[in-house]
Amino acid sequence: MKKQKPPVPESVRPPLINGLDHFRTGKVCQLFHLPDENLLFKLFSDCASVHDIPLPFTVPKKGMTLNLIDYWWRAQMPWVPHDVVAIGRGIDRYLPDALQGNLEYHLRGRIIRKHTPLLVELIYRWLLTGTGLTQYNELGGWICGQKMPHGLKEWDELNPSAATPTTKSQHGHDEPMLLEECMKRFGREVITLTHPLFELARRIAREKGIAIADTKFELGMSEKREIILIDEVLTPDTSRFIRWEDILEARRTGKKPPSFDKQPVRDYVSQRLGVGPKTALTPDAVATVQIHQYPSELIQQTTVRYEEITKILIGVSGEKYAVSLQ
């Protein structure tokens, strides 16, 4: 029997909610049943993970950031079918009386429609870096079965941006998938729906001085058999947000540009603990990451990055944006 991915450590696992039946707990969120059997209450936590291993600490305000940035992006593309029904104070009409008016729920929670996730992750790359760069170098310029221009270096642009899907593994690391295989298994619609969204997001972010090097979309099948956008959309956990000026500096100097996400933690785990994106999820590797004592400065630095990208994209703090949501 295959082992499941490592669970969230008990020390940081968020408590259950009295008055709602628990459905499932993931790496960064919890799901609860609601009186309406077609809906679920999704609550983002401050938990974090790197390389598919949940960390033994929380990142303050991370859950709020993911919840609100995701919703802000969805508001920029209102024609796209998705799973979110309500957010902010609007969730109260779906919750039992005793749970209404809870500020933390308004900041970190949402009501979603039930759906069946498609077992694919639609990753789009505009700037060549990360695992895309690794594939490019190792496979002679090929990424997910697509031949890219010769002689590209890290942070060079892919024009047009490339769809580079991966599997959505329930056990180990996700693996690259040929684009042709992805469309054969899931239909061309998964690309025609998501690729324009990435292009739109790139333009919006660029106007704010931000480059989206790459991002990940996830899709599901609604109960009406419609393909919909699910999970997180263009958050710091699913996207590489970098100031455009830092990209230009990286091209000139070769220095790695800072990104608005948990990259400092990824780098720390890879460099200090020797656990990287290709490390097998063995008990020893998981224990190495989960028993380590992390410096408080690292956690604080990560929180600051999440707060900064919220203000850059939305224009106000997460708390102020949440107040505006009905």
N, C-alpha and C positions, 0 to 999 in steps of 0.2 A: 504493500500500500504506500502511495506517495505521501510524504509529509506535507502538511500545510505550511504556509509561510509563517515566520516567527510571530508570536502574538505580542501585543502591547504589554510591557512589564506591569505587574500588579501595582507597583508603587506609583505609577502615573496614570493608571487606567481610570477614566472618569466614572463617577458613580452612576447608577441607574436612576431613573426618574420615577418617583412614587406616583402612581395613578396612571401610568402608561405601560403597556406590555412591551418588553424588550424584544426587538426583532433580530438585530445584528450589530456588532461592533467591529469597525474596521480600523485601519491604521490612524486615521485622522477624524473619524466621525462615528456617531451612533445613529441607529435607526430604531424608531418605535412605532408600534401600531397605533392607529387612531380610530375613533368611533366609526368614521367613514372607511369602510374596508378597502376602498380604492386609493387611499392616501396613506402616507407615512410622514412622521415628524423626523427630520434630519437635523442633528445637532453637531456642529463642528467643534472639535476639541482643540486644545493647544498642543497636542501630542505631535511629535515629528519623527521621521524615519530617514535613514540614508541607506542606499543600496539594498532596499527591501528589508532592512532591519529596524524595528521600532527602537527609539532612543529612550534612555532612562531618565530623561528630563523633559519638561515642557517649555515651550517658547511663548512667553506672555503675549497676548493679543493676536496670536497666529490664527486661531479659529475665527475670530471676528474678521480679520483681513481676508481670509479665503472666502468666507461667506459673502462679504460685501463687494469685494472686487469682482467676483464671479457675477453677482447680480448686476453690477454696473455695466459690465460688458454685454450681458444679455439685453439690457435696456438699449444698447446701441444697435441691436439687431432684432427688433421686435417681430419681424416676419418669420423668424426661425422657430419651429416647434421644439419645445423642450419640456423638462419634467417639473419645473418649479411652478407652484400654485400661488404661494404667498411668502412674504419675507417681512421683517420688521414688525411693527405693531399689527400688521395684517394677519399674522399667524394666530392671533388670539381667538378669532372666530372659529377656528378649527380645534382649539385645545379645550380640555375640561376647565370648568370655572376656576378651580384651585390653582391652575398653572398659568392663567392669564395675567398680563401685566408684569411679567418677569423680564427685567431689562437684559439679563444675560441671554435669555432665549431670543429676544428681539435682535440682539447683536450677532448671535452665533447660530440661530436656528432658521429653518425654513420648512414649509410644507411642500412635499413632492408627490407626484403621481407614481403609482407602482408601474414598473416596467421590467422588461427582460434585457439585461445588458448584452451587447454584442461582444464576443470575445476577440476584440481587436482594438488596438490603440492607434489612432490616426495622428502620426507625428509629422509636422511640417517644419522644414528647415529653409531658412533664408540665408543665414550666415553659417559657413562651414566650421563646425567645432564639435566637441564631444564625441559621441559614438558615431556620428555621421562622418566626422573627419577620420576616425579609426577605420571605418569601412572603406572609405575612399582610398586611404593609403595602403591598406592590406589587400584590397581587391582590384588594384590597378585602375582606380577611378570609377568603380561601380558602387552604387548605393541602392540596396533593395531592388536589384535587377535593372537599374537605370544607369546608363553611361553618362557621367558628368564631364564637363570640359577638362581638357588636359592642363596640368600645371597649376591647379588651384592650391592656395595656401590657407592656413587657418584664418578665419574671419573674412575670407573672400565671399562675395555674394553668389548665390545660386539664382540665376534668372532663366526661366521662372523659378519661384520657390518650389521645393521638391516635396512630394508626398512620400514619406518613408515609414510605412506601417510596421507595427510589431505585433507579436502575439500578446495576449493578456493572460499570463500564466497564473494559476491558482497555487502553484507549488514553488517554483524557482524564479529565476530572472526571466523577464520578457525577452524574446528573441526576434531579430529582424525578419520581416516577411517580404517576399517579392510583391511589388505593387500589383502585378498581373494576377498573382494568386489571391491577393486581398479582394480585388474586384470580382474575381471568379467566385469566391466563397461568400462574399457579403453584398455583392452588387455594386455597380458603378455609382449608385446614389450616395454611398458613404463618402465618396470623393467629391462629387458635384455639390454636395451639401456643405462640406467642411472647408474645402480649399478656398472658396470665395470669402469665408469668414476670416481665415488667416490673412488674406490680402487686405481686407477691410481693417482688421486690427492693426496690421503693420502700418497702414497709412495714418490711422488715428494716433498711434503711439509715436510715430515719427514726428507728427506735428507738435508733440509734447517733449521732443528731444530724446525719445527713447527708441532703441532698436529692439525688436523681438527677434532674437537669433533663431529660436525654435519654440515650438509649443506642442501640446498634446490635446487632442479632442477624444472624447469617448461618446459612444452612441448606444441607444437602446431601442427596443421595440415596444411601443405602447400597447395597451390592451386593445386598441383599435387597429393594430397591425401597421402603425405608422412609425417610421424611423425618426427618432427625436434625439436632441442633444441632452446629455446627462452628465452627472458628476460635476467636476470643476471645469470652468471655462476661463482660460487665460489668467490664471492666478500665478503667484510666485512659486507655487509648488509644481505647476505644470508647464511653466514658461521660463525662458531665459531673458529677463529684462536687463538691458545694459544701456547706459547713457551713450548717445551717438559719439560724443567727443572722446569717450573712453575706447570705443571701437577704433576710431582713427588713430589714437595713441598706440593701441595694441598693434596695429598694422605697421606703424613706424618703428616701434621699439621691440616688438615681440613680447612685451610684458602682458601678463594675463589681466584682462579688465575685470573690475569688480561688478558683480551682478546683484540684483535685488531679490535675493532668495537665501536659501540655506547653504549656499556654496561654501561659506567658511567652515561649516560643520562637515560637509563632504570632504573638503581638503584636509581637515584635521584628522578625520577617521582614516582616510587613505594614507596620509603621510606619517601620522604618529602611531596608528594602530595597525597599518598594513592591510586594511580591509577595503577593497575597491568594488567597482561595479561588476567585475567578472569573478569576484571571489565566491566560491561555492558556499551556500547557506548551511554550513555544518554547525553542529552544536558549539564547537570551539570558536568559530567565527562570530556567532551570535553572542556568546558569552563575552568575548573580547570587547565587543561594542557595548554590551549592556551592563557590565560591571565596572567600566571605567569611570573615574571621577573627572568630569569635564569642568574646565575653568568657567567661572561665572561671566567673565568678559566675553567669552565666545557666545554664550546664550544672549547676552545683552546686545552684542553686535548684530545678531540675527534678528532680534526684535526690531531694532532701529531700521534695518533694511526693509522689513515688511511695512513699517509705518511710513517710510519715505516713499515707497512706490505707490502706496495708497493715496498720499497727498498729491503726487505728481500726476497720476492718472485721473483721479476723481476730482481733485482740486480742493478737497477738504479732508479732515480727519475721518476715520471710520465712524467714530461716535456721532459726528455732525451729519454725516451722510445717512446714518441709520435713522436719525430723528426725522428726516424728510420722507421716509418710506411709510406708507400707510398700509 
